[in-house]
Amino acid sequence: MPVRELFADRIEQECIECADVHDVAFTAFTVGVKRETQVLSKLMQLPPCPVCGAVEFLASSPDDEPDHPAPGSFGHKHKLLVDRLNADMVRAGRYLSELDPATLLIKEPPDTTMQQWFPGGRQLRRPLKDDHPGGGQ
């Protein structure tokens, strides 16, 4: 379920299973996923798709992850959106209480990077053929 657009208080999400496009409010999920005694700070669990019930986990970038190998690709841009979403959620106070917000903003893309790759706004559409700019040529 890729993030199609990032707004100030919600995301527009496309279900990878049924292709339904729907809004998910920031209040419907948090940064961090808790499983028994383990808290995973790089994950966000989105609510189930209202049409088919599929559940998506978004993973923000690891602190030591190198630059994306294919700048401008769908994967690169989606990662930027997810990292910015993570930062927006932390700023809005939408993270598990077990997490330290100071440690959650490390991979936030700078505004200049977001403007470079999203000049028309923070939106992204899934490519028709592959994940490579120029149709994989």
C-alpha positions in Angstrom: 0.0 0.0 0.0 2.1 2.9 -1.2 1.7 6.3 0.2 0.3 8.4 -2.7 0.3 11.8 -1.0 1.4 13.3 2.3 -0.8 16.0 3.8 -0.4 18.0 7.0 -2.8 15.7 9.0 -3.2 12.5 6.9 -1.9 10.4 4.1 -3.5 9.2 0.9 -2.8 5.5 0.6 -3.3 3.0 -2.3 -3.9 -0.6 -1.3 -1.5 -2.9 -3.0 -4.0 -5.8 -2.7 -7.2 -4.2 -4.0 -6.0 -0.8 -5.4 -8.5 1.1 -3.2 -7.3 4.7 -2.6 -8.3 6.1 0.8 -7.2 8.7 3.4 -5.6 7.7 6.7 -5.6 10.3 9.4 -2.4 10.7 11.5 -4.6 9.9 14.5 -5.2 6.4 13.2 -1.6 5.2 13.7 1.7 5.9 15.5 5.4 5.8 14.9 6.6 2.6 16.6 5.2 -0.9 16.8 5.1 -2.8 20.0 5.3 -6.6 20.0 5.4 -8.2 23.4 8.4 -6.5 25.1 10.0 -5.3 21.9 9.4 -1.8 20.5 10.3 -1.2 16.8 10.9 2.5 16.3 11.3 2.4 12.6 7.9 1.0 11.8 4.4 2.4 11.5 1.5 0.0 11.3 -1.3 1.5 9.2 -4.9 0.5 9.9 -6.4 -2.3 7.8 -7.7 -1.3 4.3 -11.4 -0.5 4.6 -12.2 -2.6 1.5 -10.1 -5.8 1.7 -8.5 -5.7 5.2 -4.9 -5.8 4.1 -2.5 -4.3 6.7 0.6 -2.3 5.7 3.7 -1.5 7.7 5.8 1.5 6.6 9.5 1.4 7.5 11.5 4.6 7.9 15.1 4.6 6.9 17.8 3.1 9.2 20.0 5.7 10.7 23.1 4.4 8.9 21.5 3.7 5.5 23.4 5.0 2.5 21.9 7.1 -0.2 19.3 5.4 -2.4 21.0 3.6 -5.3 18.4 4.9 -7.8 17.7 8.6 -7.1 14.4 9.7 -8.7 13.0 6.2 -8.8 9.6 5.3 -7.3 11.4 3.5 -4.4 13.6 6.5 -3.7 10.7 8.9 -3.7 8.5 6.6 -1.6 11.3 6.3 1.0 11.5 10.1 1.2 7.8 10.3 1.7 7.9 7.7 4.5 10.8 9.4 6.2 9.0 12.8 6.0 5.8 11.1 7.3 7.8 9.7 10.2 9.1 13.2 11.1 5.6 14.8 10.7 4.1 12.1 13.0 6.8 12.7 15.6 6.3 16.4 15.5 2.5 15.8 16.0 3.3 13.7 19.0 2.1 10.5 17.3 4.6 8.0 18.6 4.6 5.3 21.2 5.3 6.6 24.7 8.3 4.2 25.1 10.2 6.0 22.3 12.4 9.1 22.7 11.3 11.6 20.0 14.9 13.0 19.8 16.1 9.7 18.3 13.2 9.4 15.8 14.1 12.4 13.5 17.5 11.3 12.3 16.6 10.5 8.7 14.2 13.4 8.0 14.8 14.6 4.4 15.7 18.3 4.2 13.2 20.6 2.7 15.5 21.2 -0.3 15.5 17.4 -1.0 11.7 17.3 -0.8 11.4 20.3 -3.1 13.8 18.7 -5.6 11.9 15.4 -5.9 8.4 16.7 -5.2 8.2 20.1 -6.9 4.4 19.8 -7.3 3.7 18.7 -3.7 4.3 15.6 -1.7 2.6 13.2 -4.0 3.6 10.0 -5.8 1.9 7.6 -8.2 2.9 4.0 -8.7 4.8 3.5 -12.0 3.1 1.4 -14.6 6.0 -0.8 -15.7 8.9 -0.8 -13.2 10.8 1.2 -10.6 13.2 2.9 -12.9 13.0 6.5 -14.2 12.6 6.5 -18.0 10.8 3.2 -18.1 13.9 1.1 -17.3 15.7 2.2 -20.4 
